C-alpha cells in the first residue's frame, strides 16, 4: 500500500494592526539586570538593537484582542483558503506560551484552553475534533506539526489544524531593552493525509533542560522602583545565542540525514524569526557542517524587520505570506524541499524537512 504523507493543504495568518516602530522606545528608561540604570544614550541603544536583531518595527494586538482571537482569525483564514468542511478536522492543536492575556495585565488565562476557545469561535460542532494546547516555547507550533504528523501516520487522523498564537506585548518588562524584540501575531496550517511524494519527510526534536532550561524564564521588572508581584519574560541573550549556534545546526542536519536529503537539495530554510544576526549565524554553521559557504541570503527569507519576534507565530506567518505571494522575490514551487527550524524556551529545538 502506498505511504500516507502529511501534506500542507492550506495556510492562514493574522498580522495585528497596531504597528510599533523602534522610535516608540526612545522615551523608555531601561535598567540592567541588577537594577542599575543603563547609562548609554537611549537612541544608541535602540540603534544597536536594530543592527543586531534586524527589527525596525513590530505589531501589537488591539486592546480588545487576546491570543485566542488572533488564533481564530488565522485559523479562519486557513479554512477559507482550503476547500474542506471545518467539521472534518480531527485535531486543533494550538501552540502558545502565555494563553489569553488581557490588555494592561500580564495574568495568564488558559482555562478553558485556547484550542477550545478557538474551536468555539469557529463554531465547530463535531465532538470528535479534539482541541488541545501545546506550550513548548517558540518551537511550539512546529512541534504541533510534528504531533499532527504522528496522528496522521498512525491512522488516527486525516486532517489536523495547527495554530501558533501569541501576545508577547502583554508580558514584557518595559524597562528591559529585550522587550523591543517581542511582538504579537498568529499563523495556522491544515495538514491532511494524502498518498504521494509531497509532505513531511522527517523531523527531529531535542530538549536541553539539564543545563539550559532557565535561559528564558519569568522574573520581576528590572526597575527597582516597581515593587508589585508581576513577573515578565526574561532571557539570557548571550548564552541563548551561544546555545542556538552550538545546537540548532546539528538538529537540522539530523533531520536532513533522516530524510536522506543533502543540504544542497534544500530550496528554503524557514527558521523561527528570533534575531536576524543569530539566524544568519545558525545558517552559516549549518552550511559549514556540509563544507559549504552560506552566501545566498535568499535561502533564508526573513520578516523580522517589520513583524518582530512573535514566538510560535513567526514560522506559520512566514509560510503563509510566501505561499500567498506576499513576500517580494520569495516563492515556493512544487517539488521544492524546505527545512523548518525553531529554538526557544525549555530549551527546545526542532526541525522538519518538507517537500512541496
Secondary structure, 3 states (H helix, E strand, C coil): CCCEEEEEEEEEEECCCEEEEHHHHCCCCCECCCCCECCCCHHHHHHHHHHHHCCCEEEECCCCCCHHHHHHHHHHHHHHCCCCCHHHCCEEEEECCCEECCCCCCCCECCCCHHHHHHHHHCCCCCCCEEEEECCHHHHHHHHHHHHHHHHHHCCCCEEEEEEEEEHHHCCCCCCHHHHHECEEEEEEEEEEEECCCEEEEEEEEECHHHHHHHEEEECCCCCCCCCCCCEEEECHHHHHHHHHHHHHHHHHHHHHHCCCCHHHCCEEEECCCCHHHHHHHHHHHHHHCCCCCCCHHHCCCCHHHHCECCCHHHHHHHHHHHCCCCCCCCCCCCCEEEEEEEECCCEEEEEEEEC
